[in-house]
Amino acid sequence: MKTLRLVAPLVLSLLVSGASAQAQDAVVKRNVNLRTYADVDSTKIRTLQKSEEISLLEPDKFQNYYHVVTAASEEGWVWSPNIRIVFPADPAEVHNGCPLEGNAQSERGRQINQMKNRTEAPTSTDIDPVITLAAILQPSDDEDRWQESQAAVVTGFVVDVFPGGKETVNCGASALQHRDTHIELALNSSDTADNRRVIVEVTPRWRAFMADQGEDWSTSALDALEGQCAEFTGWMFWDAYHDDESENTTPGRPENWRATAWEIHPVTAIRAIPCPS
């Protein structure tokens, strides 16, 4: 069975470097010397004051120092524990040159893509505690069971992880980092039939956002979740393109490969948890 190392508050350790190539803002937590080099014995340029804003010139630390520039264009090095990196509140709306609506030709397609590509994380008031994996799996026609304005936290057994296809939602991108990651959940390890699975999707926007925070949500890293249990937070989404392949809306069809057209899409948080004994 595959193993997974944990990093709080989210699930994955940094299996592949996720540092952003763009300049990153930071704030001084406590007075710290700006030095000419990453060494305590190097020349002090001046003392940066608490709450002063600076920008990182390089995303990675060197000898526990960050290479930075101040608002006054002073370039130097600061001791990393004395600054706090400021992360963006939400993923970027445009990713890899692709807008939220993707490159869909129809108005309906553009609306669907915008829902899949939502960049705001749900708040506690958005999350409906009634929506569990067991509740989603309940049989009967479920198109009106939930609303796309609702969010959920679901826990299940990860059956499969693989890259999504070339879709209009991502402007037909072929590179894996610019395509969705498709994750199939089952209620437990003994209930994994194709028509008993619920789909959750990681989008490229959320993948890039998490990489900026040191978390690797690449498909290859998420693949380590297979055969384990995990908790997924995100928005409810009705994928009408698959309602005729879902057990709840077309019961008994041999080709059904999912339980429902409802998905968690996009996923906004992931946490590995022990499977029930």
C-alpha positions as CSV (number, residue, x, y, z in Angstrom):
1,M,0.0,0.0,0.0
2,K,1.2,3.5,-0.8
3,T,2.2,5.7,2.1
4,L,1.7,9.4,2.8
5,R,3.5,11.8,5.0
6,L,1.4,14.5,6.7
7,V,2.0,18.2,7.0
8,A,-0.5,20.3,9.0
9,P,-2.9,21.7,8.3
10,L,-3.2,20.0,5.0
11,V,-2.3,16.6,3.8
12,L,0.8,16.4,1.6
13,S,4.4,16.9,2.3
14,L,6.3,18.8,-0.4
15,L,7.1,16.0,-2.8
16,V,8.0,18.4,-5.6
17,S,9.1,22.0,-5.2
18,G,6.0,24.2,-5.1
19,A,7.6,27.5,-4.6
20,S,6.2,30.3,-6.7
21,A,8.4,31.9,-9.3
22,Q,6.7,35.2,-8.8
23,A,7.8,37.8,-6.2
24,Q,6.2,37.0,-2.9
25,D,5.2,39.6,-0.3
26,A,6.2,39.4,3.4
27,V,5.8,41.3,6.6
28,V,8.4,41.8,9.4
29,K,7.2,40.0,12.5
30,R,9.8,41.6,14.8
31,N,12.7,44.0,14.2
32,V,15.3,42.3,12.1
33,N,18.6,43.3,10.4
34,L,18.8,43.7,6.7
35,R,22.2,42.4,5.7
36,T,24.3,42.4,2.6
37,Y,24.6,38.6,2.7
38,A,23.0,35.5,4.3
39,D,25.4,35.6,7.2
40,V,25.1,37.0,10.7
41,D,28.6,38.5,10.3
42,S,27.8,40.3,7.0
43,T,27.4,44.1,7.0
44,K,24.1,45.4,8.4
45,I,22.3,47.7,5.9
46,R,19.7,48.8,8.5
47,T,17.2,47.4,10.9
48,L,13.8,46.6,9.5
49,Q,10.9,47.5,11.8
50,K,8.0,45.3,12.9
51,S,5.1,45.4,10.4
52,E,7.3,46.7,7.6
53,E,6.5,45.3,4.2
54,I,9.1,43.6,2.0
55,S,9.2,41.3,-1.1
56,L,11.1,38.1,-1.6
57,L,13.5,38.2,-4.6
58,E,13.9,34.4,-4.4
59,P,11.3,31.9,-3.2
60,D,13.7,29.6,-1.3
61,K,15.7,30.2,1.8
62,F,19.5,30.1,1.8
63,Q,21.2,29.3,5.1
64,N,17.8,30.2,6.7
65,Y,17.9,33.7,5.2
66,Y,15.5,35.2,2.6
67,H,16.8,37.4,-0.2
68,V,14.5,40.5,-0.1
69,V,13.9,44.0,-1.3
70,T,12.3,46.7,0.7
71,A,9.7,49.3,-0.3
72,A,12.6,51.8,-0.6
73,S,14.4,49.4,-3.1
74,E,17.0,48.3,-0.6
75,E,18.2,44.8,-1.4
76,G,19.6,42.4,1.2
77,W,19.1,39.3,3.3
78,V,16.9,38.8,6.4
79,W,16.7,36.0,9.0
80,S,13.7,34.0,7.9
81,P,12.1,33.4,11.4
82,N,11.6,37.1,11.8
83,I,9.4,37.6,8.8
84,R,5.9,36.3,7.8
85,I,5.2,35.4,4.2
86,V,1.9,36.8,3.0
87,F,-0.1,34.4,0.8
88,P,-2.9,35.4,-1.5
89,A,-6.4,34.9,-0.1
90,D,-7.7,33.0,-3.1
91,P,-6.3,31.3,-6.3
92,A,-5.8,33.4,-9.4
93,E,-8.9,33.7,-11.6
94,V,-6.8,33.4,-14.8
95,H,-4.5,30.3,-14.9
96,N,-2.1,29.5,-17.7
97,G,-3.9,32.2,-19.7
98,C,-7.2,30.5,-19.2
99,P,-10.2,32.5,-17.7
100,L,-12.8,31.0,-15.4
101,E,-15.1,30.2,-18.2
102,G,-12.4,28.3,-20.1
103,N,-12.8,28.3,-23.9
104,A,-16.3,26.8,-24.0
105,Q,-18.3,27.9,-27.1
106,S,-21.8,27.8,-25.6
107,E,-23.1,30.1,-22.8
108,R,-24.2,27.0,-20.8
109,G,-20.6,25.6,-21.1
110,R,-19.1,28.8,-19.9
111,Q,-21.4,28.9,-16.9
112,I,-20.5,25.3,-16.0
113,N,-16.8,26.0,-16.3
114,Q,-17.1,29.0,-14.0
115,M,-18.7,26.8,-11.4
116,K,-15.9,24.2,-11.7
117,N,-13.3,26.9,-11.5
118,R,-14.5,28.7,-8.4
119,T,-11.6,30.3,-6.6
120,E,-13.2,31.3,-3.2
121,A,-12.8,28.8,-0.4
122,P,-16.1,28.0,1.3
123,T,-16.7,29.5,4.7
124,S,-18.1,27.6,7.7
125,T,-21.6,28.9,6.9
126,D,-21.3,27.5,3.3
127,I,-20.5,24.0,4.6
128,D,-23.6,21.9,5.2
129,P,-22.8,19.2,7.8
130,V,-25.7,17.1,6.5
131,I,-23.7,16.5,3.3
132,T,-21.6,13.4,4.0
133,L,-20.3,10.8,1.7
134,A,-23.0,8.4,3.0
135,A,-25.7,11.0,2.3
136,I,-24.4,11.6,-1.2
137,L,-24.5,7.9,-1.9
138,Q,-28.1,7.5,-0.9
139,P,-30.0,6.0,-3.9
140,S,-32.9,7.6,-5.8
141,D,-32.9,10.5,-8.3
142,D,-30.8,13.1,-6.6
143,E,-30.6,16.1,-9.0
144,D,-32.4,18.3,-6.6
145,R,-31.0,16.9,-3.4
146,W,-28.3,19.5,-3.0
147,Q,-27.5,23.0,-4.3
148,E,-24.3,24.3,-6.0
149,S,-24.3,27.1,-3.5
150,Q,-23.6,24.5,-0.8
151,A,-20.2,23.2,0.3
152,A,-19.3,20.0,2.1
153,V,-16.6,18.1,4.0
154,V,-16.7,14.5,3.0
155,T,-14.5,11.6,4.2
156,G,-14.0,8.4,2.3
157,F,-11.7,5.7,1.0
158,V,-9.6,6.8,-2.0
159,V,-10.1,4.2,-4.7
160,D,-8.3,6.0,-7.7
161,V,-6.5,9.1,-8.6
162,F,-5.7,10.1,-12.2
163,P,-5.4,13.1,-14.5
164,G,-8.6,14.5,-16.1
165,G,-8.8,14.9,-19.8
166,K,-8.3,17.9,-22.1
167,E,-11.4,19.9,-21.3
168,T,-12.8,23.3,-22.2
169,V,-12.7,24.2,-18.5
170,N,-8.9,24.4,-18.7
171,C,-8.9,25.7,-22.3
172,G,-7.9,22.2,-23.6
173,A,-4.6,22.2,-21.9
174,S,-2.5,19.1,-22.4
175,A,0.1,19.5,-19.7
176,L,-0.8,17.6,-16.5
177,Q,-0.3,20.6,-14.2
178,H,-2.9,22.5,-16.1
179,R,-5.6,19.7,-16.0
180,D,-7.9,18.6,-13.3
181,T,-7.0,15.7,-11.0
182,H,-9.9,13.2,-10.8
183,I,-10.3,11.4,-7.5
184,E,-12.8,8.6,-6.9
185,L,-14.0,8.0,-3.3
186,A,-15.9,5.1,-1.8
187,L,-17.5,4.8,1.6
188,N,-15.0,2.2,2.7
189,S,-12.5,-0.3,1.3
190,S,-15.1,-3.1,1.0
191,D,-17.6,-0.9,-0.9
192,T,-15.7,0.2,-4.0
193,A,-17.9,-0.9,-7.0
194,D,-17.8,1.5,-9.9
195,N,-21.4,2.6,-9.4
196,R,-20.7,3.3,-5.7
197,R,-18.1,6.0,-6.2
198,V,-18.2,9.7,-5.7
199,I,-16.0,12.0,-7.7
200,V,-13.9,14.9,-6.2
201,E,-11.8,17.2,-8.4
202,V,-8.6,19.3,-7.8
203,T,-8.4,22.1,-10.3
204,P,-5.2,23.7,-11.7
205,R,-6.0,27.0,-10.0
206,W,-6.2,25.4,-6.5
207,R,-3.1,23.3,-7.3
208,A,-1.1,26.4,-8.1
209,F,-2.4,28.2,-5.1
210,M,-1.4,25.4,-2.8
211,A,2.0,25.2,-4.4
212,D,2.6,28.9,-3.4
213,Q,2.0,27.7,0.2
214,G,4.4,24.8,0.0
215,E,1.9,22.1,-0.6
216,D,2.1,19.7,-3.6
217,W,-1.3,18.9,-5.1
218,S,0.1,17.6,-8.4
219,T,-1.6,14.4,-9.6
220,S,1.5,12.4,-9.0
221,A,1.6,13.6,-5.3
222,L,-2.1,13.1,-4.8
223,D,-1.7,9.5,-6.2
224,A,-0.2,8.7,-2.8
225,L,-3.7,8.9,-1.3
226,E,-4.8,5.8,-3.2
227,G,-5.7,3.0,-0.7
228,Q,-6.0,5.4,2.2
229,C,-8.8,7.5,3.7
230,A,-8.9,11.2,3.4
231,E,-11.2,14.2,4.1
232,F,-12.0,16.6,1.2
233,T,-13.5,20.1,1.6
234,G,-15.0,21.9,-1.4
235,W,-18.0,23.1,-3.4
236,M,-20.9,20.9,-4.5
237,F,-21.2,20.7,-8.3
238,W,-23.8,18.9,-10.4
239,D,-22.1,17.5,-13.5
240,A,-25.0,17.2,-15.9
241,Y,-22.7,15.7,-18.5
242,H,-22.5,12.5,-16.5
243,D,-26.1,12.1,-15.1
244,D,-26.7,9.3,-17.7
245,E,-23.7,7.5,-16.3
246,S,-24.6,7.7,-12.7
247,E,-26.5,5.0,-10.7
248,N,-28.8,7.5,-8.9
249,T,-30.1,9.0,-12.1
250,T,-29.9,6.0,-14.4
251,P,-30.2,3.0,-12.0
252,G,-29.2,-0.4,-13.2
253,R,-27.3,0.7,-16.3
254,P,-24.3,-1.7,-16.6
255,E,-22.1,1.1,-17.9
256,N,-22.5,3.3,-14.9
257,W,-19.1,4.2,-13.5
258,R,-20.2,6.5,-10.7
259,A,-22.9,6.7,-8.0
260,T,-24.0,10.3,-8.7
261,A,-23.5,13.3,-10.9
262,W,-22.9,15.3,-7.7
263,E,-19.2,16.1,-7.2
264,I,-17.0,18.1,-4.8
265,H,-15.6,20.4,-7.5
266,P,-13.4,22.2,-6.8
267,V,-11.7,20.7,-3.8
268,T,-10.3,23.5,-1.5
269,A,-8.7,21.4,1.3
270,I,-7.4,17.9,1.8
271,R,-6.5,16.0,4.9
272,A,-5.4,12.4,5.3
273,I,-7.0,10.6,8.1
274,P,-6.8,7.0,9.5
275,C,-9.3,4.6,8.0
276,P,-11.8,3.3,10.6
277,S,-10.7,0.0,12.0
